[in-house]
């Protein structure tokens, strides 16, 4: 089994404090581009307490980012260091305490990653919406933690090695798109929420797609239901 892909959906309260006191101002916009330097692979960790995250491939640099926010303390912090042949990229939202959710508060990240760089990706979402279009990336790992809100994750890319995934449900709805030509096995543990496995067949305590057992590569998914809903779709 290759490196693990972990998808965790946590509770929004991990990231969010009490509502209410930080001022909403004019929209601030900034762009950043991070060069790969001498790294052969990258571990990237993204942490957004509240807002809208869109992530896709197609960048010439390691990462090209556009940020927009109207709460001053939400200004993102971007840090990148290379140790040996591994790059460590961190993108953190500023303070998420005492923030008014909804209404006129806005926080938007539009991130594009390089398709050719092997990347182990970690994403923590507190509350909001995220669209993670990862099918073109050279993905070696994924750790997604989501609280309250909606997320869509596209894992239909081509994989050269086995990958293990863990999806832990929280508050909200997550849709995970999985490949049809690569074997997929889903081990599901129900919670108070709901797990929908469209396009899968039941095999003992697991769900499998038609390609399972026939393909050279297997995507192994461990799903733990929370109080929200997880939709698994074969694409």
Secondary structure, DSSP 8 states (H G I E B T S, - for coil): --SEEEEE---GGGT---S--S---S-EEEEEEE--TT-SEEEEEEEEEEEEEEEE---SSSEEEEEEESSGGG--EEEEEEETTEEEEEEE----TT---STT--EEEEEEE-SSSEEEEEEEEEEEEEEEE-TTS-EEEEEEEEEEEEEEEEE-S--SS-EEEEEE--SSEEEEEE-SSSEEEEEEE--SSEEEEET-EEETTEEE-TTTTTSS-EEEEEEE--SSEEEEEE-
